[in-house]
């Protein structure tokens, strides 16, 4: 012990040194293990989405990742840190994918635990590309130009993820703002992908705020001013006025049918449950909505007799229509078949049918954006020999329909159709030839585990905000919902609950700026961010 030093002073000094050492080790961790740090930051960023909705954690994680990318000594290291971030991010984000493997017997169920990671290994290419592009524009210190360029690169790569190799647009970054409606409302102006890029800019702006930093960046300041102005001007939709007794109603039915009870042997039970929950006709016209994947019998006429087995399409439709009054209509998911000249089945389509009170089919929509590995097997010449197959029953791949279409439903007007997975594609959900009054989104989320349904619902809410249109979701076991044009939930039927939501039809809003521009808005915002970034660089010279 040094002469004159007390025992207490020595202990205090020791504690201070230990604290300093601990803090130094924490700060040194990302420098020593940057890829592992990026991986963990990606995991943290995934917590911003439903069901956790820790958006503040996601913002902080993105800020840390941007700093890691900027600190990369080479472009290869930047790409590696971007890819590691993506692996952590998408593995957690898509963990619900594992659940699908428990409902098929053609592949081992344990393969489901590797599936989210395998998917993430591919999806991580897009954050890696973003990191590599942004790194080219770095300077010695993180500045406003680098942050803006990073946001522009994120817009480009997230948009690419939505269409490359048929696209996988699940959980774009902007969807985490759905619970924070004033921020989500910005999607009415710029759409999902641009809002995702602006979110990255906001995260990067945190890196420009430490004490002693004099230059924040004109572009970041301008973005903050515009954001505050938009938030101050935000107005949520007013609460709906009480509907008249004879005003049309929506009846959204959720039979609470698990995925493993959807076989044809249970069809009578399912139909009885759907009919019971649909209620009875009343004074108001009703648009009754049933989910995807529950009606398994074929209901169209003129198929070869052997297709129907022991069922009759006319009797099935008559029973389905038995709960309808003369002014009611039924929208339901189903399957349609196509045949060649010899009467052989060539392909099938995942469809929505409109039935009237007499059991007549008054319209049909065929799903256009099919789910890879669910409704078709990509590269079958490669994957089938490896023992891989589709994750839903049946050996026949579905054929895609022509794209977003509006169906004119007698008594209810123009109804847009988006089947299940289609609702996640920003800018691709409305028929350009006929804007509907609402979008019907029947879905089968029964194989999505516990994380998938709330994430799917959040994405449907973001589509409602973007387009200014109500969205109605009907699912076998949740989460079914009626979503207003501002993204607010007018009614829901909770996960794993049987029931029906009966509400007046929410009004549509006028077409939003994004509804008019589509994803050109993302190009516009990305271009502006890039130009301002380069302008800041020229100014600083």
TORMAR-274545 format. One line per 8 residues: their letters; for each residue x negated, y negated, z of C-alpha. Coordinates in steps of 0.2 Angstrom, whole numbers, plus 5000, padded with zeros to 4 digits. Each point is the difference from the previous one (the first is absolute). Layout:
BEGIN
a) X:Y:Z  ...
% end
This chain:
BEGIN
xxxxxxxx) 5000:5000:5000  4993:4983:4995  4994:4989:5015  5014:4989:5006  5014:5008:4991  5015:5006:5009  5008:5017:4998  5016:4992:4994
xxxxxxxx) 4991:4989:4987  4991:5016:4993  5017:5009:4999  5008:4985:4992  4986:4999:4987  5001:5018:4997  5019:4999:4996  4998:4986:4989
xxxxxxxx) 4986:5009:4990  5012:5015:4999  5014:4990:4993  4989:4991:4987  4993:5017:4995  5018:5007:4998  5005:4985:4990  4985:5001:4989
xxxxxxxx) 5003:5018:4997  5018:4996:4995  4995:4987:4988  4986:5011:4993  5011:5014:4996  5007:4994:4983  4982:4996:4995  4993:5017:5005
xxxxxxxx) 5015:5010:4993  5009:4989:4988  5009:5014:4991  5007:5007:5016  5005:4982:5005  5009:4998:4984  5009:5016:5002  5006:4996:5018
xxxxxxxx) 5005:4982:4994  5011:5009:4986  5008:5011:5013  5004:4984:5010  5007:4991:4985  5012:5014:4997  5008:4996:5017  5008:4984:4992
xxxxxxxx) 5013:5010:4991  5016:5009:5007  5003:5008:5011  4987:4991:5011  5000:4983:4992  4985:4993:5008  4997:4987:4986  4988:4990:5011
xxxxxxxx) 4989:5015:5002  5000:5003:4981  4995:4981:4997  4986:5002:5012  4994:5016:4992  5000:4993:4983  4990:4985:5007  4987:5012:5006
xxxxxxxx) 5000:5010:4984  4997:4984:4990  4985:4996:5011  4993:5017:4998  5001:4999:4981  4992:4983:5000  4986:5007:5010  4996:5014:4988
xxxxxxxx) 4982:4999:4994  5005:5007:4983  5015:5002:4989  4999:5019:5002  5001:4997:5019  5015:4989:4997  5009:5013:4990  4996:5013:5013
xxxxxxxx) 5007:4989:5014  5016:4997:4990  5003:5018:4997  4997:5005:5018  5013:4987:5005  5012:5007:4987  4998:5017:5006  5004:4996:5018
xxxxxxxx) 5014:4988:4995  5009:5012:4988  4998:5016:5010  5009:4992:5015  5013:4991:4989  5005:5016:4990  4999:5012:5015  5019:5004:4997
xxxxxxxx) 4995:5009:4984  4994:5014:5010  5018:5004:5005  5005:5004:4982  4989:5016:5000  5011:5008:5013  5015:5001:4988  4992:5011:4986
xxxxxxxx) 4993:5017:5000  4989:5000:4985  4985:4992:5008  4994:5003:5018  5008:4988:5013  4983:4995:5007  4995:4992:4984  5012:4986:5005
xxxxxxxx) 4987:4994:5013  4987:4998:4987  5012:4992:4987  5000:4982:5008  4981:5000:5000  4999:5006:4982  5012:4987:4994  4991:4987:5010
xxxxxxxx) 4983:5005:4992  5008:4994:4983  5010:4985:5007  4984:4994:5008  4993:4996:4983  5011:4984:4999  4993:4992:5016  4983:5005:4994
xxxxxxxx) 5002:4991:4984  5007:4985:5009  4984:5000:5011  4988:5002:4986  5008:4986:4989  5001:4988:5015  4982:5004:5005  4994:4993:4984
xxxxxxxx) 5006:4983:5005  4992:4999:5017  4987:4988:5007  4989:5000:5015  5015:4995:5011  5018:5004:4999  5009:4985:4993  5017:4995:4993
xxxxxxxx) 4995:5005:4983  4996:5018:5005  5016:5001:5010  5011:4994:4985  4991:5012:4988  5003:5014:5012  5018:4997:5000  5001:4999:4981
xxxxxxxx) 4991:5017:4998  5012:5008:5012  5015:4994:4990  4992:5007:4984  4996:5017:5008  5016:5002:5009  5009:4997:4984  4990:5012:4991
xxxxxxxx) 5004:5013:5014  5018:4998:4995  4999:5006:4982  4983:5009:4997  5003:5019:4998  5019:4997:5001  4997:4989:5016  5001:5002:5019
xxxxxxxx) 5007:4984:5007  5003:5006:5017  4998:4987:5014  4992:4985:4991  4993:4989:5013  5014:4987:4999  5013:5012:5007  4993:4999:5017
xxxxxxxx) 5008:4982:5001  5018:5007:4998  5003:4999:5019  4993:4982:4999  5014:4993:4989  4993:4982:4998  4984:5007:4993  5008:5014:4990
xxxxxxxx) 5011:4986:4992  4985:4994:4990  5003:5016:4989  5014:4991:4992  4988:4988:4993  4985:5011:4996  5005:5018:5002  4991:5014:5009
xxxxxxxx) 4983:5001:4992  4997:4981:5001  5006:5000:5018  4988:5014:5004  4986:4990:4993  5004:4985:5010  5001:5011:5015  4982:5005:4997
xxxxxxxx) 4996:4981:4998  5008:4997:5017  4989:5014:5008  4984:4993:4992  5004:4983:5006  4998:5006:5018  4981:5002:4995  4999:4982:4997
xxxxxxxx) 5006:4994:5016  4986:5003:5013  4994:4985:5010  4987:4990:4992  5006:5005:4982  5002:4983:4991  5006:5006:4983  5016:5010:4999
xxxxxxxx) 5003:4998:4982  5012:4989:4990  5009:5015:4993  5003:5008:5017  5007:4984:5007  5011:4998:4985  5007:5017:5002  5003:4997:5019
xxxxxxxx) 5009:4984:4996  5011:5008:4986  5004:5015:5012  5005:4988:5014  5011:4990:4988  5009:5016:4994  5003:5007:5017  5007:4983:5006
xxxxxxxx) 5012:5001:4985  5005:5018:5003  5019:5003:5002  5007:5017:5004  5016:5005:4993  5015:4994:5011  5009:5013:5009  5014:5007:4989
xxxxxxxx) 5018:4993:5002  5013:5013:5006  5006:5009:4984  5018:5001:4995  5009:5016:5004  5001:5004:4982  4982:4995:4995  4990:5014:4992
xxxxxxxx) 4990:5011:5012  4984:5010:4999  5001:5017:5008  4982:5007:5002  5000:5018:5005  4986:5009:5009  5004:5018:5003  4984:5004:5011
xxxxxxxx) 4995:5015:4989  4982:5005:5003  4989:5005:4985  5000:5018:5004  5020:5001:5000  5002:4993:4982  5001:5018:4992  5014:5004:4989
xxxxxxxx) 5007:5012:5013  5004:4985:5011  5009:4990:4987  5017:5003:5006  4995:4994:5018  4991:4985:4993  5015:4995:4989  5012:5002:5015
xxxxxxxx) 4988:4989:5011  4999:4986:4986  5019:5000:4998  5003:4999:5019  4988:4985:5002  5007:4991:4985  5016:4996:5008  5017:4997:4992
xxxxxxxx) 5006:4987:4988  5007:4984:5008  5006:4982:4995  4983:4995:4993  4991:5008:4984  4986:5011:5006  4983:5003:4991  4995:5017:5008
xxxxxxxx) 4982:5004:4999  4992:5017:5003  4981:5003:5000  4988:5009:4988  4997:5018:5001  5015:5006:5010  5012:5005:4985  4992:5015:4993
xxxxxxxx) 5014:5006:4988  5000:4994:4982  5015:4989:4998  4999:4996:4981  5011:5010:4988  4995:5009:4984  4985:5009:5007  4998:5019:4996
xxxxxxxx) 5011:5010:5011  4985:5009:5008  4993:4984:5007  5015:4997:5012  4999:5018:5009  5015:5001:5011  5004:4982:5000  5011:4989:4989
xxxxxxxx) 4995:4982:4995  5018:4995:4999  5004:5007:5018  4985:4993:5007  5003:4982:4994  5019:5002:5005  4994:5004:5018  4987:4986:5000
xxxxxxxx) 5014:4987:4994  5013:5006:5013  4994:4987:5012  5002:4986:4988  5015:4988:4998  5006:4994:4983  4989:4984:5002  4985:5009:5007
xxxxxxxx) 4984:5007:4991  4987:5012:5005  4981:4998:4996  4990:5016:5003  4983:5008:4996  5000:5016:4990  4991:5009:4986  5003:5000:4981
xxxxxxxx) 4994:5013:4988  4995:4998:4982  5001:5015:4987  4993:5004:4983  5010:5006:4985  4999:5018:5007  5008:4995:5017  4984:5002:5009
xxxxxxxx) 4995:4988:5014  4987:4988:4994  4998:4988:5015  5010:4992:5014  5002:4983:5007  5002:4993:5017  5016:4990:4998  5014:4989:5008
xxxxxxxx) 5018:5003:4995  5015:4989:5002  5016:5009:5003  5018:4993:5001  5015:5006:5011  5005:5012:4986  4982:5008:5000  4995:4993:4984
xxxxxxxx) 4982:4996:4997  5000:4981:4995  4981:4998:4999  4983:5008:5002  4983:4993:5004  4984:5010:4997  4985:4997:5011  4985:4992:4990
xxxxxxxx) 4985:4999:5012  4998:5018:5006  4990:5006:5015  4984:5009:4996  4999:5017:5009  5018:4998:5005  5010:4999:4983  4986:5004:4989
xxxxxxxx) 4982:5008:5001  4987:4989:4991  4987:5009:4990  5008:5017:5002  4987:5008:4989  4987:4996:5014  5011:5001:5016  5010:5016:4997
xxxxxxxx) 4985:5011:4998  4994:4993:5017  5016:5006:5008  5008:4982:5002  5018:4997:4996  5014:4988:5003  5005:4996:5018  5019:5001:4996
xxxxxxxx) 5010:5016:4995  5000:5005:4982  4988:5004:4987  5006:4987:4987  4993:4983:4999  5012:4986:4999  5001:4988:4985  4999:4981:5002
xxxxxxxx) 5014:4989:4996  4999:4984:4990  4996:4988:5014  5010:4988:5012  5018:5000:4994  5016:4991:5006  5016:5011:5001  5017:4992:4999
xxxxxxxx) 5010:5008:5013  5019:4998:4997  5007:4988:5014  4983:4995:5006  4990:4993:4986  4982:5001:4996  4990:5012:5012  4981:5002:4998
xxxxxxxx) 4993:5017:5002  4983:5005:5008  4998:5018:5005  4990:5003:5015  4981:4997:4996  5005:4987:4986  5004:4987:5013  4981:4998:5005
xxxxxxxx) 4995:4992:4983  5000:4981:5001  5007:4991:4985  5007:5016:4992  5017:5003:5009  5012:4989:4991  5007:5003:4982  4993:4985:4990
xxxxxxxx) 5016:5000:4989  5013:4999:5014  4997:4994:5018  5010:5010:5012  5009:4995:5016  4991:5012:5010  4988:5015:4999  5004:5017:5005
xxxxxxxx) 4985:5010:5006  5005:5018:5004  4986:5010:5007  4994:5016:5008  4988:4995:5014  5003:5017:5009  4983:5006:4995  4991:4983:5005
xxxxxxxx) 4997:5004:5018  5002:4987:5013  4989:4986:4993  5007:5001:4982  5018:4995:5002  4997:4983:5009  4986:4996:4988  5012:5004:4985
xxxxxxxx) 5013:4989:5008  4988:4986:5002  4995:5000:4982  5019:5000:4995  5002:4985:5011  4986:4991:4991  5008:5004:4983  5016:4991:5007
xxxxxxxx) 4990:4985:5005  4990:4999:4983  5016:5002:4989  5013:4991:5011  5011:5015:4999  5008:5012:5013  4992:5017:5000  5010:5015:5007
xxxxxxxx) 4991:5016:5005  5009:5017:5003  4989:5014:5006  5004:5018:5006  4993:4997:5018  4994:4982:5001  4997:4986:4999  5015:4995:4991
xxxxxxxx) 5003:4981:4999  5010:4985:4992  4987:4987:4997  5005:4982:4997  4992:4989:4987  4988:4992:5012  4994:5017:5006  5010:5000:5016
xxxxxxxx) 5008:5017:5006  5019:4998:4999  5003:5018:5006  4990:5016:5002  5002:5018:5004  4985:5005:5011  4988:5014:4996  5007:5018:5004
xxxxxxxx) 5017:4994:5003  5016:5004:4990  5012:4986:4996  5005:4986:4988  4998:4982:4999  5016:4990:4994  4997:4982:4996  5006:4987:4988
xxxxxxxx) 4989:4998:4985  4986:4987:5004  4999:4986:4987  4986:4998:4988  4989:4985:4999  4995:4990:4984  4985:5007:4991  4985:4996:5010
xxxxxxxx) 4984:4993:4992  4992:5017:5001  5016:5008:4992  4997:4988:4985  4981:5002:4999  4997:5018:5005  4982:5005:5003  4994:4986:4989
xxxxxxxx) 5001:4991:5017  4986:5011:5006  4990:4996:4985  5003:4981:5003  4995:5001:5018  4985:5011:4997  4994:4988:4987  5003:4985:5011
xxxxxxxx) 4990:5008:5014  4986:5004:4988  4999:4983:4992  5000:4991:5017  4987:5012:5007  4988:4995:4985  5005:4982:5002  4994:5000:5018
xxxxx) 4984:5008:4995  4996:4986:4987  5005:4987:5013  4988:5007:5013  4985:5000:4987
% end
